[in-house]
């Protein structure tokens, strides 16, 4: 058995934030990035945990994201739209800045939207969703990526993995949350298969000639496929429209043109829509949260599992016992801290 090390959540956060500060990120950027990466490790979401540090640093080193950016909040009186210009920095600090205003307006108006422009996004979307549910709000979050997914019936990359997430708050329990790419799998999962020397499941990808492949290398050189065929392709296109074109930001093909590579974190925008269940249900019989619990209990009662439950179990374990890292992961953190941007190509 390989040697492992257990770190408290706070100790891991301190180490990850120190890595980003070493690489030249300001406190606004480094703190937010550390929070989202540590949340991934805490929840045993390895594809969005410390694995993502190198990609973030590589993007900084390439000059495609501003490590010293300070996001700016843009508010219009009476509008349901809250905007944050990330100023070329990462999406996470921009979201943290905009969340309080978004929540305030959603409670006052029943629903509100947060538009994040000019940001680099490299993490999962469930941290944003859980930010909303922590305010007692339901929410939808979406963003494009870069062109790595062929549309249904197509043979070349055009759409992004275009993640889509939803959350519903629950009193005294973890929220109902789902977060998934509109491709069959997240690109990070294919990269993890490549690193492990494992073949992909059939139906995940096509090669550069448009033929089905289970080879991760060929898949990364070709295109991923949308989940559910034409249904996932349509949802991915919707996200290009809503979280790209509608908010005046880049679509996935434009992101790839801007970066020139898929080895860097994508630069685009993000759309977050928040709903107040109380406001929507006002004047109708029943408490929306109590009624939701009836639905959840019926799902579980059939032996089904609510999404994100494995994450929440892992979270509880990490909070009580700490985060388990392999020696290779500890060595990686030590190397990144020692070398900063010199640790990445």
C-alpha positions as CSV (number, residue, x, y, z in Angstrom):
1,X,0.0,0.0,0.0
2,X,1.3,3.4,-0.9
3,X,2.2,5.8,1.9
4,X,-0.5,8.4,2.7
5,X,-0.6,11.7,4.7
6,X,-3.6,13.1,6.4
7,X,-4.0,16.9,6.4
8,X,-6.7,19.0,8.1
9,X,-8.8,21.0,5.7
10,X,-7.4,24.2,7.0
11,X,-3.8,22.9,6.7
12,X,-4.4,21.9,3.1
13,X,-5.9,25.3,2.4
14,X,-2.9,27.0,3.8
15,X,-0.6,24.9,1.7
16,X,-2.5,25.4,-1.6
17,X,-2.9,29.2,-1.0
18,X,0.8,29.5,-0.3
19,X,1.5,27.8,-3.7
20,X,-0.6,30.4,-5.5
21,X,1.0,33.3,-3.6
22,X,4.4,31.9,-4.4
23,X,3.3,32.0,-8.1
24,X,2.5,35.7,-7.9
25,X,-1.3,35.6,-7.3
26,X,-2.7,38.3,-5.0
27,X,-4.6,37.4,-1.9
28,X,-8.0,37.9,-3.7
29,X,-7.1,35.4,-6.4
30,X,-5.1,32.9,-4.3
31,X,-7.6,32.7,-1.5
32,X,-10.6,32.0,-3.8
33,X,-8.7,29.4,-5.8
34,X,-7.5,27.6,-2.7
35,X,-11.0,27.4,-1.3
36,X,-12.4,25.8,-4.5
37,X,-9.5,23.4,-4.9
38,X,-9.5,22.3,-1.3
39,X,-13.3,21.8,-1.5
40,X,-12.7,19.4,-4.4
41,X,-10.2,17.4,-2.4
42,X,-12.4,17.5,0.7
43,X,-15.3,16.0,-1.2
44,X,-13.1,13.4,-2.9
45,X,-13.7,15.0,-6.3
46,X,-10.1,14.3,-7.4
47,X,-10.6,15.6,-11.0
48,X,-11.3,19.1,-9.5
49,X,-8.9,19.0,-6.5
50,X,-5.2,19.6,-6.3
51,X,-4.8,18.1,-9.8
52,X,-6.1,21.4,-11.1
53,X,-3.3,23.5,-9.6
54,X,-0.8,22.9,-12.3
55,X,-3.3,23.9,-15.0
56,X,-4.1,27.1,-13.2
57,X,-0.4,27.9,-12.8
58,X,0.3,27.0,-16.5
59,X,-2.4,29.5,-17.5
60,X,-0.8,32.2,-15.4
61,X,2.6,31.5,-16.8
62,X,1.2,31.7,-20.4
63,X,-0.1,35.2,-19.6
64,X,-3.7,34.2,-20.3
65,X,-5.0,35.1,-16.8
66,X,-4.1,38.0,-14.6
67,X,-2.7,36.9,-11.2
68,X,-3.2,40.3,-9.7
69,X,-6.7,41.0,-11.0
70,X,-9.3,42.6,-8.6
71,X,-12.8,41.9,-9.8
72,X,-15.3,44.8,-10.1
73,X,-19.0,44.7,-9.1
74,X,-21.4,46.5,-11.5
75,X,-24.9,47.2,-10.1
76,X,-27.8,48.9,-11.7
77,X,-30.6,50.2,-9.4
78,X,-33.7,48.0,-9.6
79,X,-32.2,45.5,-12.1
80,X,-32.4,41.8,-11.6
81,X,-29.0,41.5,-13.3
82,X,-25.8,41.7,-11.3
83,X,-22.6,41.9,-13.2
84,X,-19.0,41.3,-12.1
85,X,-16.1,42.0,-14.4
86,X,-13.4,39.5,-13.4
87,X,-10.8,41.9,-15.0
88,X,-9.0,39.0,-16.6
89,X,-8.7,37.0,-13.4
90,X,-10.2,33.7,-12.3
91,X,-14.0,33.2,-12.0
92,X,-14.0,32.1,-8.3
93,X,-13.1,35.5,-6.7
94,X,-15.6,37.2,-9.1
95,X,-18.3,34.9,-7.9
96,X,-17.5,35.4,-4.3
97,X,-17.7,39.2,-4.8
98,X,-21.1,39.0,-6.6
99,X,-22.8,36.4,-4.5
100,X,-24.1,38.8,-1.7
101,X,-25.6,41.2,-4.2
102,X,-27.1,38.3,-6.2
103,X,-28.7,36.8,-3.1
104,X,-30.1,40.2,-1.9
105,X,-31.8,40.8,-5.3
106,X,-33.1,37.3,-5.7
107,X,-34.8,37.5,-2.3
108,X,-36.2,41.0,-3.1
109,X,-37.3,40.3,-6.7
110,X,-37.9,36.5,-6.6
111,X,-35.1,35.8,-9.1
112,X,-31.9,37.4,-10.2
113,X,-28.9,36.6,-12.4
114,X,-25.2,37.1,-11.9
115,X,-23.1,37.6,-15.0
116,X,-19.4,37.1,-14.8
117,X,-17.4,38.4,-17.7
118,X,-13.8,38.1,-18.7
119,X,-12.8,35.3,-16.4
120,X,-10.8,32.1,-16.4
121,X,-12.7,29.1,-15.2
122,X,-11.0,25.8,-14.2
123,X,-13.1,24.3,-11.4
124,X,-16.4,22.6,-10.9
125,X,-19.7,24.5,-10.7
126,X,-21.1,23.0,-7.5
127,X,-19.1,25.5,-5.3
128,X,-21.2,28.3,-6.9
129,X,-24.4,26.3,-6.6
130,X,-23.7,25.6,-2.9
131,X,-23.0,29.3,-2.5
132,X,-26.6,29.9,-3.6
133,X,-28.2,27.1,-1.6
134,X,-26.3,28.4,1.5
135,X,-28.3,31.6,1.0
136,X,-31.6,29.6,0.9
137,X,-31.9,30.0,-2.8
138,X,-32.3,27.6,-5.7
139,X,-30.0,28.1,-8.6
140,X,-28.7,27.3,-12.0
141,X,-25.1,27.8,-13.1
142,X,-23.5,27.3,-16.5
143,X,-20.5,28.3,-18.6
144,X,-18.9,27.4,-21.9
145,X,-15.4,25.9,-22.2
146,X,-13.3,25.5,-25.3
147,X,-14.2,23.5,-28.3
148,X,-13.5,19.9,-27.4
149,X,-16.9,18.2,-28.0
150,X,-18.4,17.2,-31.4
151,X,-22.1,18.0,-31.8
152,X,-24.4,15.0,-32.2
153,X,-23.8,13.6,-35.7
154,X,-20.6,15.8,-36.1
155,X,-17.0,14.7,-36.3
156,X,-15.0,17.7,-35.1
157,X,-14.7,19.6,-31.9
158,X,-17.2,22.5,-31.8
159,X,-18.9,22.7,-28.4
160,X,-17.3,22.9,-25.0
161,X,-17.8,20.4,-22.2
162,X,-20.2,23.2,-21.1
163,X,-21.0,22.2,-17.5
164,X,-24.4,22.8,-16.0
165,X,-25.3,22.7,-12.4
166,X,-28.4,23.1,-10.2
167,X,-29.0,23.3,-6.5
168,X,-32.0,23.3,-4.1
169,X,-31.6,24.2,-0.4
170,X,-32.6,21.8,2.3
171,X,-33.1,22.7,6.0
172,X,-30.7,20.8,8.2
173,X,-29.4,18.6,5.3
174,X,-26.9,19.0,2.5
175,X,-28.6,20.6,-0.6
176,X,-29.9,18.7,-3.6
177,X,-27.1,19.4,-6.1
178,X,-26.2,18.1,-9.5
179,X,-23.2,19.3,-11.6
180,X,-22.2,17.7,-14.8
181,X,-20.6,18.3,-18.1
182,X,-22.8,18.1,-21.1
183,X,-20.2,15.9,-22.7
184,X,-20.2,12.2,-21.7
185,X,-17.4,12.9,-19.2
186,X,-15.4,15.9,-18.1
187,X,-12.2,16.5,-20.0
188,X,-10.3,16.1,-16.7
189,X,-11.6,12.5,-16.4
190,X,-10.1,11.7,-19.8
191,X,-6.8,13.2,-18.7
192,X,-6.9,11.1,-15.5
193,X,-7.4,8.0,-17.6
194,X,-4.5,9.0,-19.7
195,X,-2.2,9.5,-16.7
196,X,-3.3,6.1,-15.3
197,X,-2.8,4.3,-18.6
198,X,-6.5,3.2,-18.5
199,X,-8.7,2.9,-21.6
200,X,-11.9,5.0,-21.8
201,X,-15.3,3.4,-21.8
202,X,-16.8,3.1,-25.2
203,X,-18.9,5.9,-26.4
204,X,-16.9,8.7,-24.7
205,X,-14.9,10.0,-27.6
206,X,-13.9,10.0,-31.3
207,X,-10.4,10.3,-32.7
208,X,-9.1,13.0,-35.1
209,X,-10.7,11.1,-38.0
210,X,-14.1,11.0,-36.4
211,X,-13.9,7.3,-35.5
212,X,-14.9,5.9,-32.1
213,X,-11.9,5.4,-29.7
214,X,-11.2,4.2,-26.2
215,X,-7.6,5.6,-26.3
216,X,-7.3,8.7,-24.1
217,X,-4.5,10.1,-26.2
218,X,-6.6,9.7,-29.4
219,X,-9.6,11.2,-27.6
220,X,-7.7,14.3,-26.5
221,X,-6.5,14.7,-30.1
222,X,-10.0,14.2,-31.4
223,X,-13.3,15.1,-29.7
224,X,-15.4,14.1,-26.8
225,X,-19.1,13.2,-27.4
226,X,-22.2,14.9,-25.8
227,X,-24.1,12.9,-23.2
228,X,-27.4,11.5,-24.4
229,X,-26.7,12.1,-28.1
230,X,-28.8,14.9,-29.6
231,X,-30.2,15.9,-26.1
232,X,-26.8,16.7,-24.6
233,X,-25.8,18.4,-27.8
234,X,-28.8,20.7,-27.6
235,X,-28.2,21.5,-24.0
236,X,-24.5,22.2,-24.8
237,X,-25.6,24.6,-27.5
238,X,-28.1,26.3,-25.2
239,X,-25.2,27.0,-22.8
240,X,-23.2,28.5,-25.7
241,X,-26.1,30.8,-26.3
242,X,-27.0,31.8,-22.7
243,X,-23.6,31.8,-21.1
244,X,-21.6,33.0,-24.1
245,X,-23.5,35.0,-26.7
246,X,-26.2,36.4,-24.5
247,X,-23.8,37.8,-21.9
248,X,-21.5,39.2,-24.5
249,X,-18.7,36.8,-23.9
250,X,-16.7,34.1,-25.8
251,X,-18.2,30.9,-27.1
252,X,-16.2,27.7,-26.9
253,X,-14.8,27.9,-30.5
254,X,-13.8,31.5,-29.8
255,X,-12.1,30.5,-26.5
256,X,-10.0,27.9,-28.4
257,X,-9.0,30.5,-31.0
258,X,-8.0,32.8,-28.2
259,X,-5.9,30.3,-26.3
260,X,-4.6,28.3,-29.2
261,X,-4.5,25.2,-27.0
262,X,-6.5,23.0,-24.6
263,X,-3.7,22.8,-22.1
264,X,-4.7,26.1,-20.5
265,X,-7.7,27.0,-18.4
266,X,-10.5,28.5,-20.7
267,X,-11.2,32.2,-20.7
268,X,-14.9,33.1,-21.1
269,X,-18.0,34.1,-19.0
270,X,-20.3,32.5,-16.6
271,X,-24.1,32.8,-15.9
272,X,-25.6,32.2,-12.5
273,X,-29.4,32.4,-12.0
274,X,-30.8,32.4,-8.5
275,X,-34.5,31.7,-7.5
276,X,-36.3,32.4,-4.2
277,X,-38.6,29.4,-3.7
278,X,-40.7,31.3,-1.2
279,X,-41.3,34.1,-3.7
280,X,-42.4,31.8,-6.4
281,X,-44.6,29.8,-4.2
282,X,-46.2,32.8,-2.5
283,X,-50.0,32.6,-2.3
284,X,-50.1,28.9,-3.1
285,X,-50.8,26.1,-0.7
286,X,-47.9,24.3,1.0
287,X,-44.3,25.1,2.0
288,X,-42.0,24.6,-1.1
289,X,-39.2,23.2,1.0
290,X,-41.5,20.7,2.8
291,X,-43.0,19.6,-0.5
292,X,-39.5,19.1,-1.9
293,X,-38.6,16.8,1.0
294,X,-41.6,14.6,0.1
295,X,-40.2,14.3,-3.4
296,X,-36.7,13.5,-2.2
297,X,-38.0,10.9,0.3
298,X,-40.0,9.3,-2.5
299,X,-36.8,9.0,-4.6
300,X,-34.7,7.6,-1.8
301,X,-37.6,5.3,-0.8
302,X,-37.4,3.6,-4.2
303,X,-33.7,2.7,-3.5
304,X,-32.4,5.5,-5.7
305,X,-29.6,7.9,-4.6
306,X,-29.8,11.6,-4.7
307,X,-26.9,13.2,-6.7
308,X,-23.8,14.5,-4.8
309,X,-24.5,12.1,-1.8
310,X,-21.1,10.5,-2.2
311,X,-19.5,14.0,-2.1
312,X,-21.3,14.8,1.1
313,X,-20.3,11.6,2.7
314,X,-16.7,12.2,1.7
315,X,-17.0,15.8,3.0
316,X,-18.2,14.7,6.4
317,X,-15.3,12.2,6.6
318,X,-12.8,14.9,5.7
319,X,-14.2,17.3,8.2
320,X,-13.9,14.8,11.0
321,X,-10.8,12.9,10.0
322,X,-8.9,15.2,7.5
323,X,-8.0,14.9,3.8
324,X,-6.0,11.8,2.7
325,X,-3.3,12.5,0.2
326,X,-0.8,10.1,-1.4
327,X,2.9,10.6,-1.1
328,X,3.0,11.5,-4.8
329,X,0.4,14.2,-4.1
330,X,2.3,15.6,-1.2
331,X,5.5,15.6,-3.3
332,X,3.6,17.5,-6.0
333,X,2.5,20.1,-3.5
334,X,6.0,20.5,-2.1
335,X,7.4,20.9,-5.6
336,X,4.9,23.5,-6.6
337,X,5.5,25.5,-3.4
338,X,9.3,25.3,-3.8
339,X,9.4,26.3,-7.5
340,X,6.2,28.4,-8.1
341,X,5.7,29.1,-11.8
342,X,9.1,27.4,-12.6
343,X,7.4,24.1,-11.7
344,X,5.2,24.2,-14.8
345,X,6.0,24.3,-18.5
